[in-house]
C-alpha cells in the first residue's frame, strides 16, 4: 500500500506552514517581551518664589501658557514696608498734633487764669496800698494832734509849777499836770510808730509781700498765680518737645516718601523653558518674601514612570532601551531607562506634576525617558503629563526578531 501526497495536499500543507510561521513571527515578540500598561507620563515642577515682599503689579501668565527661560513672569513692588512705615509715621504725627492742640488749649486756659489772677493781685495790692496810705495819714494826723496836746500840757505844767511855787496850788496839781504831759508825749510816739509801720507795710505791699496781722507773706491769689506760672512754664517745655518731635517726624516722613518713590520694582523671571502649571498669586495681591507665586512645568525632561517587578532591577540597567506607546495612540517611541526607584525612596527636593503609579509588593518604579519624543512642542496638551503609557520591555530573545526584521 502506498502512501503519497497529492499536489493539492502539498499545497495546503505549504500554506498552513506559512500561516503558522507568520503567526509565530508576529506573536513571538509578545511572548518573549514584558508589556507594562500602567505607566504614567510625568515631569518636574519648578516653583517660582517671591524674592521680596510687596505687591504684584503684573499678572502671572495664564495656566498652560508657554514660558521661555529668562522671560518676565511677574513684577513685584517692594513698597509694603515703606508704606507701613509711612502709615506709622503719619499716625504718630496725628497723635502729636492732637497733643499739641490739647497743650495749646490748656495753655490758653492757664493764660486766661493768669491774667485774672494778675488782675486780682494788682487790685489787692493797690487796695492794700490805698488802705495803708489812709491809715498812715490818720497816724500822722493823730501824731500832730497829740503834739498840740503836748504843747498845751507843757504850758499847763509850767503854770502849775509857778502856782505851786507861790503856794497857790498843792503839789498834787503839779503831779497831775506832769502825768498828763507824759501821757500826751507817749501818744505822740505811738502815732509816730504807727505811721512808720504803715509806711513799711506799704513798701512791702508794693513788692507783693503782705506783713499785716493775720496774713501770710503772699495772698492766696498770688500763690495761685505762682502755681499757674510754673504750670505754664512746664506746658511750654512739653509743647516745645512735641513740636520738635513733630518737626523730626515731618522730615522723616518726607524722606521716606521720596525714598519710597525711588524704589524700583523687581522683575521675577522664569529659570526654565516650560509652561505655567499653576498660579498661586493674583495681580495686585500682597505677598511676602519666599511666598510661592507659580509652578512651571519643565517639559524638557518628560519621562515615564512604570512599576515593574523588583526582580528586574538587576537586568534593567540605566541606558537600556524600551518601547513606549501612549494610551490612545498608535505611535511607538523609543525609551531609555534612566533610573529605578524602590518603594522606600524619597525625593523631597523634587516635585512632580503627576501622581506616580502605586507600587505593589515586590515592585519598583522604572523611570524611562524618551529623547526622540518632542512633547514640548504641544503645550496645549500640557506635554502629555498625566497620560497613561504602555511600556514594552524586551525579553531575552527579542533581539533575534528585531535583527531579522531589520535585515
GIGINOR-V168305 format. One record per residue. RES is the residue in one letter. PSI is psi in degrees with one decimal (999 if undefined). D_LAST is the distance of its C-alpha to the last C-alpha in whole Angstrom. Layout:
RES_PSI_D_LAST, RES_PSI_D_LAST
This chain:
X_129.5_47, X_135.7_43, X_119.1_40, X_161.1_38, X_136.3_35, X_167.0_36, X_-41.0_33, X_-40.8_33, X_-39.1_33, X_-38.5_30, X_-43.2_28, X_-40.3_29, X_-38.5_27, X_-44.2_24, X_-42.9_24, X_-40.9_25, X_-41.1_22, X_-43.1_19, X_-41.7_21, X_-42.1_21, X_-44.4_17, X_-42.8_17, X_-45.1_19, X_-40.1_18, X_-37.6_14, X_-34.8_16, X_-16.4_19, X_-44.6_17, X_-33.7_16, X_-29.9_20, X_-26.4_21, X_-12.1_20, X_155.1_20, X_115.7_24, X_125.1_25, X_109.9_28, X_-1.3_29, X_37.6_33, X_160.8_31, X_132.3_34, X_128.7_33, X_162.8_36, X_159.1_37, X_151.5_40, X_140.0_43, X_123.7_45, X_129.8_49, X_126.3_51, X_158.1_55, X_122.7_58, X_-20.0_59, X_167.6_63, X_144.5_65, X_-152.0_66, X_137.2_66, X_115.5_62, X_3.9_63, X_129.9_60, X_142.2_58, X_139.9_54, X_157.0_52, X_158.8_51, X_133.4_48, X_-6.9_45, X_130.9_46, X_144.4_43, X_134.7_45, X_152.6_44, X_129.6_45, X_-7.8_48, X_142.8_49, X_121.0_53, X_-42.8_52, X_174.3_56, X_138.9_59, X_132.9_62, X_130.8_66, X_47.2_67, X_13.5_71, X_-48.2_71, X_-46.3_73, X_-39.4_75, X_-38.3_76, X_-40.7_77, X_-40.4_79, X_-40.5_81, X_-39.3_82, X_-44.8_83, X_-40.4_85, X_-41.1_86, X_-42.4_87, X_-36.7_89, X_-42.5_91, X_-39.5_92, X_-41.8_94, X_-35.3_96, X_-40.8_97, X_-40.7_98, X_-39.8_100, X_-42.8_101, X_-43.4_103, X_-41.1_104, X_-40.3_106, X_-41.2_107, X_-43.1_109, X_-39.2_110, X_-41.2_112, X_-42.3_113, X_-42.4_115, X_-35.8_116, X_-41.4_117, X_-43.0_119, X_-37.4_121, X_-42.9_121, X_-43.5_123, X_-46.1_125, X_-36.6_126, X_-41.5_127, X_-41.9_129, X_-45.8_131, X_-43.1_131, X_-43.8_133, X_-40.0_135, X_-40.2_136, X_-46.7_137, X_-39.2_139, X_-41.8_141, X_-41.0_142, X_-40.7_143, X_-42.0_145, X_-43.7_146, X_-32.7_147, X_-43.8_149, X_-41.3_151, X_-34.1_152, X_-42.1_153, X_-40.3_155, X_-42.4_157, X_-41.9_157, X_-42.1_158, X_-40.9_161, X_-39.2_162, X_-44.0_162, X_-38.7_165, X_-44.9_167, X_-29.6_167, X_-39.3_168, X_-41.4_171, X_-38.2_172, X_-44.1_172, X_-44.1_174, X_-42.7_177, X_-27.0_177, X_-41.3_178, X_-39.4_181, X_-41.6_182, X_-40.1_181, X_-40.1_184, X_-43.1_186, X_-36.5_186, X_-38.9_187, X_-46.1_190, X_-35.9_191, X_-37.0_191, X_-31.8_192, X_-7.4_195, X_17.1_195, X_-23.3_195, X_162.9_191, X_166.0_190, X_-29.2_188, X_-29.3_185, X_-38.2_185, X_-44.4_184, X_-39.0_181, X_-40.2_180, X_-38.4_180, X_-40.5_178, X_-42.7_175, X_-36.4_175, X_-44.2_174, X_-38.4_172, X_-42.6_170, X_-40.5_169, X_-40.2_168, X_-37.4_165, X_-34.1_164, X_-45.9_164, X_-38.3_162, X_-41.8_160, X_-40.3_159, X_-40.5_158, X_-41.2_156, X_-41.3_154, X_-42.4_154, X_-40.7_152, X_-42.8_150, X_-33.3_149, X_-43.6_148, X_-41.8_146, X_-36.6_144, X_-42.1_144, X_-39.3_142, X_-42.1_140, X_-36.1_139, X_-26.7_138, X_1.1_135, X_13.4_134, X_128.2_136, X_117.8_138, X_19.7_141, X_167.1_143, X_136.7_144, X_17.4_141, X_151.1_139, X_177.5_135, X_-32.6_135, X_153.1_133, X_168.8_133, X_-39.7_130, X_-38.9_129, X_-37.9_128, X_-46.6_126, X_-38.2_124, X_-40.1_124, X_-41.5_123, X_-42.0_120, X_-40.2_119, X_-42.9_119, X_-41.4_117, X_-40.2_114, X_-41.1_114, X_-42.9_113, X_-42.2_110, X_-36.0_109, X_-36.6_109, X_-46.2_107, X_-40.2_104, X_-39.2_104, X_-42.6_103, X_-42.9_101, X_-45.3_99, X_-34.1_99, X_-42.9_98, X_-39.2_95, X_-41.6_94, X_-41.3_94, X_-41.5_92, X_-38.8_90, X_-42.9_90, X_-43.7_89, X_-38.2_86, X_-43.8_85, X_-42.3_85, X_-43.2_83, X_-35.8_80, X_-43.6_80, X_-40.3_79, X_-39.3_77, X_-33.9_75, X_-25.1_75, X_-9.8_73, X_135.2_71, X_152.4_67, X_150.8_64, X_128.6_61, X_135.5_58, X_120.5_55, X_155.8_52, X_134.0_48, X_-10.0_46, X_167.8_43, X_127.2_41, X_-151.9_41, X_158.9_43, X_120.4_46, X_-37.1_46, X_141.4_49, X_130.0_53, X_2.9_56, X_141.5_58, X_168.3_60, X_141.0_61, X_7.2_65, X_153.3_65, X_130.6_66, X_158.4_64, X_165.4_64, X_137.7_62, X_9.3_59, X_142.4_59, X_129.3_56, X_-43.7_55, X_162.1_52, X_129.4_48, X_137.7_45, X_123.6_42, X_98.8_39, X_2.4_36, X_-13.8_35, X_64.5_33, X_136.6_32, X_163.6_31, X_134.7_30, X_121.5_33, X_136.1_32, X_138.6_33, X_165.5_31, X_142.4_33, X_-23.3_35, X_-16.2_33, X_-1.5_30, X_-32.1_31, X_-20.1_30, X_-32.0_27, X_86.1_26, X_154.9_27, X_133.0_27, X_-10.7_24, X_144.6_22, X_141.2_20, X_170.9_20, X_141.1_20, X_135.0_23, X_128.4_24, X_142.5_28, X_132.8_30, X_1.8_30, X_147.4_27, X_-7.0_24, X_135.8_22, X_130.9_20, X_149.8_21, X_130.2_19, X_152.8_22, X_127.3_23, X_126.5_26, X_-10.0_29, X_161.5_32, X_126.0_33, X_133.7_37, X_176.2_39, X_-22.9_41, X_-0.7_44, X_138.6_43, X_144.9_45, X_77.0_44, X_-23.0_48, X_-8.8_47, X_145.9_44, X_130.2_44, X_156.0_42, X_-32.2_42, X_156.1_40, X_124.3_42, X_154.1_39, X_149.7_38, X_138.5_40, X_133.9_39, X_-179.9_40, X_138.6_41, X_33.8_39, X_152.7_37, X_165.2_36, X_118.2_35, X_127.6_31, X_121.7_31, X_130.5_28, X_154.8_27, X_87.3_25, X_-23.1_25, X_-7.5_23, X_121.5_26, X_67.5_29, X_-24.0_31, X_-18.4_34, X_-1.9_34, X_70.0_35, X_-22.4_38, X_-20.1_40, X_10.9_38, X_39.7_39, X_28.1_35, X_15.6_34, X_133.2_36, X_-13.6_37, X_151.6_35, X_149.3_33, X_148.3_29, X_122.0_27, X_124.3_25, X_116.4_22, X_120.2_22, X_143.9_19, X_-166.3_20, X_-33.9_19, X_7.2_16, X_-27.4_14, X_-28.4_12, X_-46.4_11, X_-35.1_10, X_-40.3_9, X_-39.4_6, X_-40.4_5, X_-41.1_5, X_-33.9_4, X_999_0
